[in-house]
């Protein structure tokens, strides 16, 4: 299949497919006589894996590690679990940060007296302390 077909099949932009090739996440495809990239089912499976991992929020480096680990089906999945646990801890940290941010913003909005901007607590909160 051509690059546009691969991109469409995985809901990935053509530029992103080229980028993944450039950084080595996708192996270079064979070329046709007309010098078009010719992708196979292995490329489709690998790009689908990359897309799903990225949708789950894994960094490109974590995706690279997961791909390397997935290439050896006989090894223990302990390292995969470790990568996933590290990512989950980062998600939990971000949720904590967002929860604190939400509470603070809610508090500031609640302090609004609906007067003029000169007396606006929201604007005041964002100014120098």
N, C-alpha and C positions, 0 to 999 in steps of 0.2 A: 504494500500500500504506500501511497505517497504521503508526504509530511502533512498535508492538509487533511487527509483522511484519518491519519493517526491522531492529529490534534482534535479533530471533530469527534472521533470515537471516545476520546478521554476528556472532553470538555477542557482542553488545554489550548492556549494560544500557540501559534506556530513559533513565535519568537521564544516562548518558554521552552518548547521542545528543543530548539537550537541551543538555548542556554544550557539545558540539562546535558546535551551532548558535549558542549564546550567544557563544562566542569567535570565531565566524566561520570555523571549519574546514568546516562544512557550510552550504550556502546555505539560507535559510529555504524550507520547502516551500510549495506552494500549500495553500489551505484548502478543505475541502468546504463544502457548504451548511450542514452541521451543525457547522462550525468545527473539524473534525478536520484534523490535518496529513495531507497526501496526498503521499507520497514516490514518486519515479519511479526508473527504472533508473539515472539519473545519480547520484542520492543513494546508491543501493546500491553502485555502482562506487566512488564517492568514499569512502564509509564503509569499504568493504572495503580500499581503499588505506590509509586511516588506521589501521585495525586491524592490518594486516600490518606497517606501518612501526612502530607501537607495540610489536607483538610482537617486532620486531627490536631494540627498545630505543631507537629514536629519540625525542628529546624532542619535545614539542608544537611548539616553535619550529622545530625541524628539519623536522618534518612539514609545517608551514605553508610553509616554504621549498620543500620538495620538491613540494608541491601547486602552488605558484605556478609552479615550473619546469615541471612536467608539463602545465600548461595551455597552454604554447607548444611544440608538438611540433617546430617547425622549428629551434629553437636547439640549440646544441652541448650535449652532456651533461657538459661539463667541470665546471660548477658542481655538478651532482648527484654526480659523482665526488668532488669536494672535500668535500662534506657527508658522504658515505659514508666517505671516508678519515679525516676528523676523528673520526667516530663509532667507527671501527675502532681508532684510536689510543687513544681513551678506554676502550674495551673491553680493549685490551691492558694499559693502566695498571691497570685494576681487577683483571684476572687476576693481574698482578704483586703487587698489594696482597694479594689473597686467598691467593696462594701463600706469601707471607711470613707471613701470619697463620696459615695452616695449619701451616707449619714450626714456628713459635713454639709454637702450641698442642700440636702433637705432641711437641715437646721437653719442655714442661711436664708433659704426661700421662706421658711416659716417665720423668720424674724421680719419679713417685709411688711411694712405698714401701708403700702399702696399709696404713698405720698408722692413727692416729686423726686426726680433723679438726684437732686442735691442731698436728699435725706435717705437715699436708697442703700439699704444694708448690703445688698448683693454687690453693688458697685464699690462700696466702702471695703468690703472683704477682699476685693481683688486689688485694691490700692496698696501703697507702701504701708508698712506697719510701724 
